[in-house]
Amino acid sequence: MLLEHNDSAVIKHMEMYQGIITRMAGNSAACKQWGLPLVTAFLAYVVKEQTAPLVWLAVFAVFIFYALDAYYLMLENRFREAFNASAKKIADGEFARSDLFVLKPQGSVARFLLKAFTSPATWPVYMGMLLLLVVAYKLAGGEI
């Protein structure tokens, strides 16, 4: 049985997709919100105490936050792809009752993960953090 675009179940289905997408975007932002203060704290401590080797711990943390941020961005983009596919089915009048509440991400994991790692929303932030850590390492007397 095909459903109309103004059916309450169809609207709820699309709202659920929007909720997932919003949650993934929030998780991605949280990675930056946690990563930046952590790096700042490391910077201050390393430069003040002249403990250059501790920078490597912060570098590890930056890579973890970068990977986590890219993962959430990849999921967000894959769910957005699924949202768009559902919207197209609804617009074309092909959305069936069996399509309701099947909320699966679509698209290639590898393609979207590469897109997330190279996105302007991720790499400039984390490369900037790494650059600051290199500066802190040099200020603390470390040799590259």
N, C-alpha and C positions, 0 to 999 in steps of 0.2 A: 504494500500500500504506500503510495507516494504522499508526502506531506507538503503542505503549503508553507510559504515563508513566514506567515503570521501566526502559525500554530505555536502555542505556548511551549510545547516540548522542544520545538526547533529553536525557539528563542533561548530557552534554558540551556540547550546543548551548546549554542554559540557563546553564551555567557560563561559556561564552564571552561571552554577553550580560552576565553579572555582572562579568566581567573588564573589559569595555569601559566599563560604567557606573562601576566603581571607578576606572578610569584617568581618565575625564573628571572625576570628583569630585576626584581628586588634582591634576589640572591646574588646576582652578578654585581649589583651596586654595593652590597654588603661586603663582598670580597675587597673592593677598593676602600671601603670605609674602615675595615679592620687592618688592611695592609699598610695604608699610609701612616697611621699613628704608630704602628709597630716599627716600621722603618725609621720614622722620626726618632723614636725612643732609642733605637739602636745607634743611630747617628750621634745623638747627644752623648750617650754613654761611651761609645768607642772613641770619640774625639776628646772628651773630657778625661777619660782614664787612660788614654793612649794604648788601647788594647786592640790593635789592628786585626788579630786573628778572629775575633768575635764577629767581624764583618761577614765571614763565610756562613755563619749561622743565619744572619739576616738575608743573605743571598739565597740560601735554601728556602727560607720562608717566602721570599718574593716569588720564587719559581712555583712553590705550592699554591700560593694565591693566584698566580697567573694561570696555572692549569685549571684550578677550580673555577675561576672567572670564565675562562674559555669554554669549559664544560657547560656551565649554566647558559652562556650565550648560545652555544650550539643547540642545547635543548630548546631554548626560547625560539630560535629560528626554525627548528624542525616542527615545533608545535604551531608556529605561525604558518608554515607550509600546509599543515593539516587543516588549520582554520580556513585558509584560502581555498583549499580543495573542497571543504564542506560548503563554504559560501558559494562556490561555483556550482556545485550540485544543487543547492537550494535555488539559485538564480535560474538554472536551466530546467528546474522542475523535475529533477532526477533524485531528490533526497527521499529515501525510503525509511520506513519505521525501523528497519534493521540497522540503519546508519546511526540511529539515536544513541547517544551516550557511549559511543565507541571512540574514545579519546586516545588515539595513538599518534606519536610523532611520526612525521613522514620525511622522506629524503635520506640521502646517504650520510651516515655518521661521519665518514672520513671527509667528505666534501664540506660539510657544515663545520666540522672541527677545524679544518684548515682555514676556513673562512673566519671562524671565531678567533683563532690565534693571530691572524693577520688583520683583524678588524681595527679601525681607528679608535674603537671603544676600549681596546685592551692593550695592544702592544705599546703605544706611546706612554701610557701610564706606568707600565711595569718596566719598560726600558729606562724611563726617567728615574724610577726608584733605583734601578741597578746603577745608573750613572751617579746618582747621589752616594750610593754605597762605595763606589770606586773612589770618589772624592774623599769620603770619610776615611777610607782605608789609607789613602795617601797622606791625609792630614794627621792620621794616627801613627805615621811612621812606617807603614807597610810598603813593601817593594813589590812591584808587579813583574 
